[in-house]
Amino acid sequence: MSSPVWFITGASNGFGLILCLRALKAGHRVVGSVRSKTKSADAVKKIEAAGGQVIELDMTESKESIDKKVKAVGQIDYLVNNAGYFVLGAVEQVTEKEAQAQLQTNFFGPLYTLQAALPGMRARRSGTVVNVSSVACRDPQAVSGVYAASKGALEAVSESLAAELAPFGVAVLIVEPGAFRTNFLAAFQPPEQPLPNGYQDTPADRLRAHFAAGDGAQAGDPEKGVERIFEAVTGEGLAGRLRGKVLRLVIGRDALVRIRRAYDKLLADLALQEDVAVSTDF
């Protein structure tokens, strides 16, 4: 029996790099993608030294280009859409260019990637698509609106995709991490435009400073987070029992607390307006 093949985007650092190395340690085959092999030379060296392969792939490339590169990999058993970044700014502050780049990288690029991999998975009637989202999708905070929107789009597609692929034996897993000690915050993109006048000492102003100062103090251990992802996908270890039973894998105590709080608020809102909702039927 041949080893399963992983295709993992965003392999230059953080979850992507750690997951590449974890899968290789398990004896699996891995192809990771980075935007630039030159800029990600250290990660490329680590992956290749462990027996993996690395290709250059930017999530902002055209659908045609992404399709060609993904299909050139051949068989893919585990597709992990991990590449992404964070535009840190108030909704009013974010420019058209920044909003389009955020959606292109965090939604359209992953969409084109999974579209390229799915025909092979359906033909083999096996495979798993892992889309890495964020707690921000379930609990959007100030200055994360456009980022949360990009992850919300990815999650909506993932939910529909899960229903579409179930008859083919192909699984979908949405990963919702909290704050982990990776380079994610260090690499955030500050908006080109300043925060508009009037926002001083508002949640947008305060959270912008909080995110900017939070790098290196995140509670989440990325090694443990990746281990839970690997387990949930392969059916091994602590999270292995969740394989095939959950659509969403929440990792991080902070993510669990925030998501529970957000859903408690939603349930309270529904209870408050139940009579209004049902009053519109014939």
Salt bridges, closest charged atoms under 4 A:
GLU61 OE2 - LYS69 NZ 2.96
ASP67 OD2 - LYS71 NZ 3.37
ASP139 OD2 - ARG258 NE 2.76
ASP139 OD2 - ARG261 NH2 3.64
GLU155 OE1 - ARG138 NH2 2.73
GLU155 OE1 - ARG248 NH2 2.91
GLU159 OE2 - ARG248 NH2 2.67
GLU176 OE2 - ARG138 NE 3.17
GLU176 OE2 - ARG248 NE 3.18
ASP201 OD1 - ARG206 NH1 3.41
ASP205 OD1 - ARG208 NH2 2.96
GLU227 OE1 - ARG22 NE 2.74
GLU231 OE1 - ARG228 NE 2.78
ASP269 OD1 - LYS265 NZ 2.94
